Amino acid sequence: MSGGDAASASGPERGRSLPARVTALSRLSGWRRWLAAWIAGLASAGAMPPVDAVPVLFATLPALVLLLDGAAAAPTRSRRIQMAAAVGWWFGFGYFLAGLWWIGSAFLVDADTFAWMLPFAVAGLPAGLALFPALGTTIAILLWRPGAARILALAVGLAACEWLRGHVLTGFPWNGLGYALAAHAWTMQSAAIVGVYGLAFLAVLIFAAPAAFFGRAGITPRSGMMASAAALVLLAGIAIFGAVRLDRAGPVAYAEPEQAIRVVQPSIDQALKWNPDFRDQVFDSYLDLSRRPWGGGGELPEGLLVIWPESAIPFFLTDASAAAEAIGAGLPTGGRLLTGAARYERTGPDATRTDFYNSILQVVPDGEVSVVYDKVHLVPFGEYLPFQETFESLGLEQLTQLPGGFSPGRDQGPVGLPGVPPFSAQICYEIIFPGAVIDPGQRPHWLLNLTNDAWFGRTPGPYQHLRQARIRAVEEGLPLVRAANTGISVVVDPFGRILERLDLGATGTIDTRLPASTAATVYARLGDGPALVVLVLAAVGLVSVNLRRFGHD
């Protein structure tokens, strides 16, 4: 990725105007260009939780535009594409490196086995994900034209490739730029119409707008003022829409008939969770929290739904009848427990094959255990290995260390239990996939997310995961109940408002009622369709303008 084709910035910097200094970004060459793109990407990650330094994007995205101006000035089409892709890759590599470094924490839980993989996870994943912004900037440069229109080109390219990132090779739509617009309850409400991919398009239009003041061609004070004014109006419109929507929502409404819920967060260190010496201690901590007086002083209500997080039980509950009976004995009349747990099935000829599942199990007062849900969307390298047999023959294994890894369950639609409003079950990162958390033809009443973010300790990971879960509630117009081993456990209403919360590292329970859902949102009815149509129309408009311009040249 050399870049000696472009002229280096020249001349003394002293005495140059601010526009000239900023525009000099477009004249960077070689490693200076890639370094500037990488730094812009690193800084852009600061807009994500828990930092939420969203205004940084008003500097970093215009810088990306100017770096692409340098690519647009290359003498040949092929060179323009190569330079734009390289700028996008370095920007994406910095962005994902700064935003996802915490994934390496999971490889230190069992450091003796997995620490050697740490550099590959911390640098390899960002390097792979950076291919998507590289494609995005390539699309943008193909649509590029001088002036404010180039901001639209970048918005189309990056938003389209964020959608692709959420779908290609099972998808990994973590930390999309749209989440920067969801840092406040007001601004996240637009997700109910356009979803997080639509928010990504709007975010680039808004935050890259200052680039309309700078550039080597097609830049006038008037164009800069118009583009910036339009961005501010758009941002204000998003905020006003959200404020009005929340005002009309009024106070929190609860489901009828009433459904009492207890969310248990034990905060068990991942390194101890599967240690056989702590097995009884871990299980007893769950039992003790589950049996606490209701609301700190009353009897547990009839029909109570107790919820434990993902993989809460450090053994196969289906093989432990005494443990199941102990759980059932602590439940009130009509109550039930939902818990994350690993389970297995004997399959194949003569039951010689064992399939493992990351599941949600139900336990009722008589100790009966039944399967509620098997995780469908598994984590590559965490819960299974792509090309499992090949990698295992090389000595690699997934973090779960189960023979053959987990098997995917089947998508079964809403879960219906007697006396409980039907819900959509999502285990761990299944909640991060926009448009995939419910079956549009079988709308549930609420979302249930069980997760175990203890793998990532006190890092940005759990905060980022929570933000994405909240946006699913807004997109679908459904309340969310989230149980996390070490946090952050929450109960969220269908407008993304956190009603109850147990912070990262806290131990305790949430005792509350299930919030009511709203009518299906625009996004719940139409999905990503409208946002994709807008992207296509914008791209077609830019292409037609470019064709007309070339026709006059």
DAHU-V35574 format. One record per helix or strand of 2 or more residues. SS is the DSSP state (2 for helix, 1 for strand). FROM is the first residue (numbers start at 1). LEN is the number of residues. If there is no record, write none. Layout:
BEGIN
SS&FROM&LEN / SS&FROM&LEN
END
This chain:
BEGIN
2&18&10 / 2&30&18 / 2&54&19 / 2&77&32 / 2&111&32 / 2&149&17 / 2&168&3 / 2&177&6 / 2&187&21 / 2&209&5 / 2&221&29 / 1&260&6 / 2&270&4 / 2&276&15 / 1&305&3 / 2&317&3 / 2&321&9 / 1&336&12 / 2&349&3 / 1&353&12 / 1&369&6 / 2&388&6 / 1&415&3 / 1&420&8 / 2&428&5 / 1&446&6 / 2&453&4 / 2&460&17 / 1&479&6 / 1&489&4 / 1&498&5 / 1&508&6 / 2&522&5 / 2&529&24
END
